[in-house]
């Protein structure tokens, strides 16, 4: 799965930031800091311990260290680092009678921040309520089937895969062609959603450059609106069909509810990737051609028309880098096998989505101040 590799990337980023902050580099001077970093050994050691705790996940992924030992080591490093950082935050001496006053100030700050966050969320919601219908109307204006055209591609491809590979791979699906058809359909709807939503998010910032030059709007709303429009289309068109199939096969309404977990992971992955590629597209306008290849690799490395069992053991760790693989496998377990996937597998898939979203959003915010010169 992608989690250890993202942990490695986060750990390396923390260590680089620590080194630059300790040396008072100009590269980190624009970033906010909670306390003085230059020459602060306690802050540096705490940050190093936290970064190492993130990076050690890679050793567990390749079984270089047994899991209990690794888990204890990561907990020890992480807790030690957080304690050091916490000591730096709260080391200012305080008198006991100052606590009520400080708690009052803290309460006022939290109240102001909560109100500001609520207004920001309300503004984002109002913008989404305008941009998402506008996107859908522009896409399906004059269309006979509307959003249900999104079902046409997976159904046609499902029929082609079944005609070519159904007899060969049916043995991996309880010797049932029906199970193979449903397995191919679940894989197709996931890969199609990913390709469509991220490809549309890629050009969303540049496509609205004229609007951004005339009005002050949160730039990040445009990639989100593209993913949200595709999510609405998925909810209206594909999700009811998946829910009906799940209910007919499993006869358990709980499985229908659990379907929302891998779909939430899919939406998080798409938003994170959408932020990342839309920021890059502002600077590299040829990215659209290269991203078509990226989508093809994501599709071919996902077990869409073939079972995961036929993948060689030596290749499976690399296939595990694809964040769509656990989402597809979770959907198939819920829909076809009638069993709820392992909670750790579900949580890992959701954590993958959250990490990708955080990485994409951070990257987008880092490049955002330079957008207006190029739009």
N, C-alpha and C positions, 0 to 999 in steps of 0.2 A: 504494500500500500504506500501511498504518497506521504504519509505522516512523518516517518523517520527522515525522509529527504528534506521535507520542509523544516523539520526540527534542526537538521544540519545547517540549512540555509539561514535560519533565524539565529542559531548559535554563532555562526561565522559573522553575521551582521552585528550581533551584540559585541563580539570581541573586537571587531574593527572600530565600532563606535567608541568602545572603551579606550582603545589605544589612541584614537584621534582626540577624544575629550581629555584624556590625561595629559596629552602633549599640547592641549589648547590649540588644535588645528583650526584654521579658518573654515575648513569644510563643514564643521559641525556648529559653527558660531550662530547660523540662523535658526538652529533648532532650539526649542525651549528646554530648559534644564530646571530641575527641582532644587538643586544645590550646586555648589561650586565643584567643578570637575577637575580643574587643573591641579595636578600634584596631589590629589586626594586619594591616598593609598587605600583607605577603607572602602571608598566608593568603587575604586578600580577592582579590588579583590572581590567585592560582592558581585559586580557585573561579570567578572570572569567566571565565578562559580555558577551563576545562572546560565551563562552561555555554554559552559561545559555540560550542564545538566540537559540542555536541549540537544547538544551534539552527540551525547552518549546513546541516544536512541538508535543511531545507525549501527552501533556495535550489537545491540540486541536484535536488530533486523537480520543481520548476517550470522547470528549465533556465535559471535566471538567470545561473549561472556554469558554465563547462564542467567536466566531471567531474574531469579530472586536476588542474586548478588548485584546485578545491574540496577534493579529497581531500588535496592537499599542505597547504592552509591549515588544514584540520581536524586533520590529524596534528600540524602545528607548534603549533597552539593547545593541543591535548590534551596533548602531551608536555611543553610548557612549563608548563602548569598542574599536571600531576602532579609534575613536578620541584620546583616551588615548594611544593606540599603535602608532598611527601616531605622536603624540606629542613626544613620546620616540625616534622615528626614526629621527625626524627633529628638535630636541630641541637644537642641537649644534648651538651656535650663529654665524651668518654669516654677513659680511659687504656687503652693497648693491653692491659695485664694484666687489665683488667676484662672483656674480651670472653668468656673461657671461663665466668666466673661468670654473665654475662648470658645466654649461650647456654644454660646449664643451667637458669636460671630460665625462659627462653623455652620450653625443651623441656617442663618441668614444667607450665607454663601450657597449652601445646598439648595435652598428654596429658590434663589435667583437663578441658579444654573438649571434647576428642574423646569422652571417656567420658560427659560430661554430654549431649552431642549424641546419642550412641548410645542412652542411656537414654530421652531424649525421643522419638527416632524409634521405639524399641521400644514406648513407651507409646501413641504415635499409632497404630501398627500394630495393637496389641491393641484399641484403641477402634474402629478401622475394621473389624476382624474381627467386632465385635459389632454395630455400627450398620448396616453394609451388608446383612448377611443379614436383620436386623430390618426394614429398609426394604423389601427385596424380598418378604419373607414377608407384611408388611402390605399390600403393593400387589397381590400375586397369590394371596392366600390363597383357596382354593376354586376357583381358575381352572383351566380345562381345558388351555389352551396355555401358561400361565405367561408367561415372558419373550418367547416367540415372538409374543405379541400385538403387540409393538413392530414387527413386520414388516407387520402388517395395514394400518396407515395409509399407509405409503409405497407399498405395492403397489396399494391402491385409488386413491390419488391419481395414481400412475403411469399406471394404466389410463385415468383421466379425462383427464389431459393428453395422452395419446397419441391418444385419440379426437377431441379438439378441435384440438390443435396439431400432431399428428404429421405429417400430410401437408404442412403449411405449412413446418415447420422441418426436415424430413428432408433437404433439400438441403444443410444445414449439417453434416450427419453422414454424408457419403458416400452420400446418397440411400438411407439404410437406416433403416427404421422400428425395427429391432432396436437399432441404435446410439442412436437417440433415446430408446427405452425405457430403456436402461441409463444414458444421460446423465441423464435425469429421476430415475431411482432414486438415483443417487449424490448428486445435489443434494438430494433429499428426505431421505435418511438423515442428511445433515450438518445441515440446518436443523432437522429434528425433534429430533435429539440436542441441539442448542444450546438450542432453546426449552424442551424438557422439563427438562434438567438445571439450567439457570439459573433457570427459574421455580420449581422445587422448592427450589433453594438459597436463593432470595429469602426464603422464610418459615421457613427451617430454624432460625435463631437464636431468633426469636420463638416458634416452635412448641415449642422445648425450653427456654423460659424457666423453667418450673417446675422442671425437672431442674437447671438451672444455679443456681437459688436454694437447692437442697438439697445439691448436691455441687460440689466444685471440679473443673471440667473445662476443658481448653483449648477456648475458644469456637470457634476456627477449624476444629475437627474436624467441625462439623455441615455447613457448606457443602461441605467436601471429601467427606464421606460421601455426600451427595446426588449429586455428580458421579461419585464412584466407583461408586455403585450403578447409575447409567445407563451408565457405561463397561463394567461387568461385563455388563449386559444387552446392550449393543452387541456386546461380544466374543463372547457366546454366540449371539446371534441374527443380527446383520447381517454381522459380519466374515467368518464362514465362507462366506456367499453371495458376498460381494465377492471373496474369495480364489479361489473356484471359477471365477467369471466371468473374473477376471484370468488365471488359469492356462489356461482354455480358449481365450481370445482371443489372449493373448500367447505361450503355450507357453514361458514363461520363469519359473522359480521365483523369480528375483531380484526380479521385479516384485511378487510377493506379499509379499516381505520389506519392500520399499520402501513398501508400503502403510502400514506402521506410522508413517512419518514424518509425513504429513499428519494421521493420526489422533492422533498425539501433540500436534501443533499445535492440533488441535480441543480436546483435553482441557485444554491449558494455557489457551486462550482462555476456555473455560467456567469453569474454576476462578477465573481472574482476575475475570471478570464476576460470578461467584457471590459472591466475597468483597465486591465493590463493592456489589451490590444488597442483599445480606443485611445489610450495615452500615447502608445507607440506610433499609431497611425498619424498623429498630428505631425510627427517629425519624419516619418518614413512612409511616403505615400505609395510605395511599391509593396507595402506589407500585405495588402489584400491578395496579391497573387501568391505570395509565399504562404499565407494563412490557409488557402485552399489545400495546399499540401499537408499542412498541420491537421486539418479536419479529416483528410483522407487517412493519415496515420492513426488518428484517434479512432476512426471507424474500423480500419483493418486490424488494429490491435485489440479491439473489443470483441468478445465472443458473441457476435451477432448471428451469423449463419453457421457457425461451427461451435461444438461444445468445448468448454475449457479443458476437458480431460485430454484432448489430443495435442495440447501444447506441450512441447518438450520441457522437462524439468529445468534444464539450463536456461530456458528462455522465460520461464514464468516470473522470476524476479523483475525482469524488464517490463513484462506485461503489467505487473503490479503497479508500475509507475503511472499507468493510465487511470485517472480518478473515476472514469466511467465504468470500469470493470466491476468494482464492488457494488455500484448502484444497480447494474444489470443483474448481477447474481442475487442481490437482495430481492429485487422485483420478481425474479423467477422462483425463488424459494417461497415467497408469499403467495404468488399467483398459481403456480403449478403444483408445488409439493404440498401446499396446504399447511405448512409449518412456519412459525415465526422464526426468522433467522436469529442466530446467536446475537444476544444483545451487545456483546463487545464488537461484533462485526458491524452491526447497525450504528453503534456509537462511533466506531472508527471511520465509517463512511461519512457520518455527519461532521466529525472532527476534520476530516480532509476538506470538506466544503468550507468550513469556517476558516481554516488556515489559508486556503486559496483566496477566500474573500478578503481576509485581513491583508494578505500580501498584495493582492491586486489594488485594494483601496489605498494602501500606504504608497504604493508605486504611483498611482494616479495623483494623489495629493502632492507627492514630491515634485512631479513634473508640471502640475497645474499652473503655477505662476508664470511659466514660459509659454503657455498656450496662445495668449492673445496676440503675441507678435507674429504668429504663424497662421492665424485663422483669417 
